[in-house]
Structures are given as C-alpha cells and as structure tokens.
Amino acid sequence: MLSRRGFIRIAGGGIILAAGGISLTRCDRMPAEAIEGWRQPGRGENDVRKRILSYAILAPNPHNRQPWLVDLNTPSRIVLYCDRTRLLPHTDPFARQIVIGHGTFLELLDMAAGAEGYRASIAYFPRGAFGARVVDDRPVAEIILRKDPNRQIDPLFKQVLKRHTNRETYDTDRPLTGGQINSLRGLKIDPAVRLNLTTGAGPLAKLRRLTTDALILEIRTPAKFGESIEVMRIGAGEIAEHRDGLSIHGPMMWWLRQLGMLSREAMRDPASKSFEVGLDMARDQGGSAMAFAWLTTEDNARETQLKTGRAYLRLHLKTTELGLAQHPMSQLLQEYSEMAELQARFLQVVGAGSGQTVQMLARLGHAAPAGPAPRRRLGDMIRA
Ligand SMILES: Cc1cc2nc3c(=O)[nH]c(=O)nc-3n(C[C@H](O)[C@H](O)[C@H](O)COP(=O)(O)O)c2cc1C
C-alpha cells in the first residue's frame, strides 16, 4: 500500500540504496496460503454449493472483513447470514456497506452457479429485512440451486480471478478512451441502481479534491482511522494468521518495520513520518483519479443495498475486462458527523436529489496491476 515516494519520505535515500544493494525483493511477500483461494476455486470439491461458494468469497467487501456466514444444512440450499463479529461500527455505523458486501457476494455466487450449469433462485431477506440502522441474526438471503442446461455463462465471469481493488497511483497521462467510456455506459445492471460516470475536467478536479479531503479527514479522526488500523495486517506473519483486513507487506515495509518506523502506534501518531505518508498516499490516490464512477439509488432499503452490491461487482468486472484499475473511495459516503459537511458538498457536485443515496464511489484509471487480497478458508465461513 505504501508508495516508493512514501518510503523515501520515511527512510531517506540511504536505506533505499542499501535495500537495492542487498536485493530483498523476495522478502515479506504475500503468503501463498493467504491467497490460495484465488487458485482454481472449488477444485476437487464434490458439493456444488461449496464449489460455487469458493468463488463467492472472492467478492469485494468493506475492509476485506469477509462478513459472510453460510448454512448448508439443507441439500441444494444455501442460507446466507451476516457475521456480526465483522462489522465496522465507526465508519459504517448502519452496516450499509456491509450489506453491499453481501450483494457483491450474491452476484458472484449467481455467476458461479451459471458457470456450473445451475440456476440460483435468490430470495432476499426471507424472514424480513434488517432495520435501517442495525443488522440482526435473520438471514440475508436464501438460495436454492437447480440444474438448468440452458443457463449461459456470464461473459464477465472470465474476469473474476483477475479483479483486484487497485490502490496504486494512477497514470495521469492516460485518460479513459472513448471506447472504454462507451462500454461502461452500456453496462447492464439492476434497474434499481444508476451508474454515473464522469471524466470531464471540471467535475473530475472537484471530485479529486473532495475524495482526497475526505480521506485526509478520516485519517485525522482517530476513532475512524483507528478502525482501519485495527484491521491492518502488517507483514507476512499477520497476513497469514488472519487472512482478512488490509495487507501491508513487501521489502520496503519490512525495512521500515525493522527500523521501528512502521507500526500501529506510528500510524496513529500525527507527529510521525508514517502518519504523513498516509496523508501523501491519500493525495496520490485522489489526485490521480482519471474518472469517477458512482452508483445511486432512489431509496436506501436493505434490498436496494444488496442490488447495489450486485451492480458494483459487475462494474468492477467490466472495468477489469477493459484494462482499467478501480478503487472505491467510500469516505465521502459514510454516515458520521465529522464527514457531513464534505458529504453535502459532494452530493451537490454530483447532483444527487433529495431522497437519493450515493451508495458507492470509485476512482478509475490505468495503473500497474494489483495483486489478490487474502481470503479466509471457506470452511471458516460455514455455520455448523
Ligand atoms: C462497500 C465497499 C466499500 C469499499 N470501500 C473502500 C474504500 O473506501 N477504500 C478502499 O481502499 N477500498 C474499499 N473497498 C474495497 C475493499 O477494501 C476490497 O474489496 C477488499 O479489501 C478485498 O480486496 P479485493 O477487492 O481486491 O478482493 C470497498 C469495498 C466495498 C464492497
């Protein structure tokens, strides 16, 4: 997650030379077992539900908390629950994003069922939807699988193993092409969700500024940023142990940790270099956006949040197909008081009407490819 610029800022040039000289490029790699889920999902599995679920758990989800629990006790049926130990109460107080992260899961599940020649009948909230502010222990969805020889494989399914959230600095010399923009505008998603896209210089400049300011505000708000720090997995050891959260690893990170310059404590301390690097990263990320895509809905019902997640997954698979990098920048959408003023300005810039909810906001562009994020074992998400 840390750029070379960030590393130089913390450590100074001498250490870079040393690192280059000793060639530590193999050190502190992403542990293979943490990303094994991305290699031939479901291979060797007899139960078709588990084969399908091995794909569904690759869905994008907030802070990579992987808040899914499934019950497989009835044959041909999957009951999906929210794992309430994996919520983000500070940055996602109403669990809106967590529910979106169930929608991404369901879309991927549906696509994987199609690839297996099954039709998935998905009932949302079969025992009633969660309230607007809390999640409870009722199921999010009940899925019944039936064989269907006529089911076509979704063309976007090919992109599933290549889709990765890309937090790099994007290439500001490479705008989106007309072809990419047209393909995105033509993307088919649930009619309850509207996809908006801007590449125009004026709105792009405003949104770059707003997304950067919002991320910086979050970093400067201890309770909010603290929630991200809690789920940061620093170094290969922590990543392999947890297989979730936000991974920080690689030779530069390893050096910084050895030098005592990268730690949870340093990230919390506004006087530290590490903290300044976080701010630089926010500027690089927001400032290098070459387009913004956002998903708007007319209401904020729980079902609509699920449909948003399904649309978001399709959008990310489409941008992957088009060779674009994508990175959600959710801070402006978050429902906490410190963000209210920036949020109001953002809603004005994008012309969101009263009653509408902007559910997702992501920057797009061209960038060096991102690697896969860890996933826990499917077995750890199955309810006994
Ligand atoms: C509802 C939602 C909100 C997200 N918000 C952010 C965000 O603000 N910043 C960010 O870096 N990633 C965000 N992400 C991306 C997740 O962190 C990412 O999906 C997760 O770490 C797993 O990585 P992967 O998408 O590469 O598989 C969001 C994802 C979802 C579904």
The ligand as an SDF file (V2000), in Angstrom:
LIG
                    3D

 31 33  0  0  0  0  0  0  0  0999 V2000
  -18.9250   -1.3800    0.1000 C   0  0  0  0  0  0  0  0  0  0  0  0
  -17.4410   -1.3370   -0.1580 C   0  0  0  0  0  0  0  0  0  0  0  0
  -16.7210   -0.2130    0.2210 C   0  0  0  0  0  0  0  0  0  0  0  0
  -15.3290   -0.1570   -0.0040 C   0  0  0  0  0  0  0  0  0  0  0  0
  -14.6420    0.9930    0.3360 N   0  0  0  0  0  0  0  0  0  0  0  0
  -13.2980    1.0550    0.1400 C   0  0  0  0  0  0  0  0  0  0  0  0
  -12.5590    2.2290    0.4670 C   0  0  0  0  0  0  0  0  0  0  0  0
  -13.1200    3.2360    0.8950 O   0  0  0  0  0  0  0  0  0  0  0  0
  -11.2270    2.2200    0.2780 N   0  0  0  0  0  0  0  0  0  0  0  0
  -10.5670    1.1280   -0.2140 C   0  0  0  0  0  0  0  0  0  0  0  0
   -9.3450    1.1810   -0.3520 O   0  0  0  0  0  0  0  0  0  0  0  0
  -11.2440    0.0010   -0.5520 N   0  0  0  0  0  0  0  0  0  0  0  0
  -12.5880   -0.0500   -0.3940 C   0  0  0  0  0  0  0  0  0  0  0  0
  -13.2790   -1.1820   -0.7560 N   0  0  0  0  0  0  0  0  0  0  0  0
  -12.5500   -2.3160   -1.3560 C   0  0  0  0  0  0  0  0  0  0  0  0
  -12.2460   -3.3750   -0.3260 C   0  0  0  0  0  0  0  0  0  0  0  0
  -11.3060   -2.9150    0.6250 O   0  0  0  0  0  0  0  0  0  0  0  0
  -11.7510   -4.6290   -1.0610 C   0  0  0  0  0  0  0  0  0  0  0  0
  -12.8160   -5.1530   -1.8170 O   0  0  0  0  0  0  0  0  0  0  0  0
  -11.2400   -5.6920   -0.1050 C   0  0  0  0  0  0  0  0  0  0  0  0
  -10.0730   -5.2520    0.5690 O   0  0  0  0  0  0  0  0  0  0  0  0
  -10.9000   -7.0030   -0.8330 C   0  0  0  0  0  0  0  0  0  0  0  0
   -9.9800   -6.7740   -1.8660 O   0  0  0  0  0  0  0  0  0  0  0  0
  -10.3040   -7.1340   -3.3870 P   0  0  0  0  0  0  0  0  0  0  0  0
  -11.4340   -6.2440   -3.8440 O   0  0  0  0  0  0  0  0  0  0  0  0
   -9.0230   -6.8050   -4.1160 O   0  0  0  0  0  0  0  0  0  0  0  0
  -10.6590   -8.5790   -3.4800 O   0  0  0  0  0  0  0  0  0  0  0  0
  -14.6730   -1.2510   -0.5820 C   0  0  0  0  0  0  0  0  0  0  0  0
  -15.4050   -2.3770   -0.9740 C   0  0  0  0  0  0  0  0  0  0  0  0
  -16.7900   -2.4160   -0.7870 C   0  0  0  0  0  0  0  0  0  0  0  0
  -17.5720   -3.6130   -1.2390 C   0  0  0  0  0  0  0  0  0  0  0  0
  1  2  1  0
  2  3  1  0
  2 30  2  0
  3  4  2  0
  4  5  1  0
  4 28  1  0
  5  6  2  0
  6  7  1  0
  6 13  1  0
  7  8  2  0
  7  9  1  0
  9 10  1  0
 10 11  2  0
 10 12  1  0
 12 13  2  0
 13 14  1  0
 14 15  1  0
 14 28  1  0
 15 16  1  0
 16 17  1  0
 16 18  1  0
 18 19  1  0
 18 20  1  0
 20 21  1  0
 20 22  1  0
 22 23  1  0
 23 24  1  0
 24 25  2  0
 24 26  1  0
 24 27  1  0
 28 29  2  0
 29 30  1  0
 30 31  1  0
M  END
$$$$
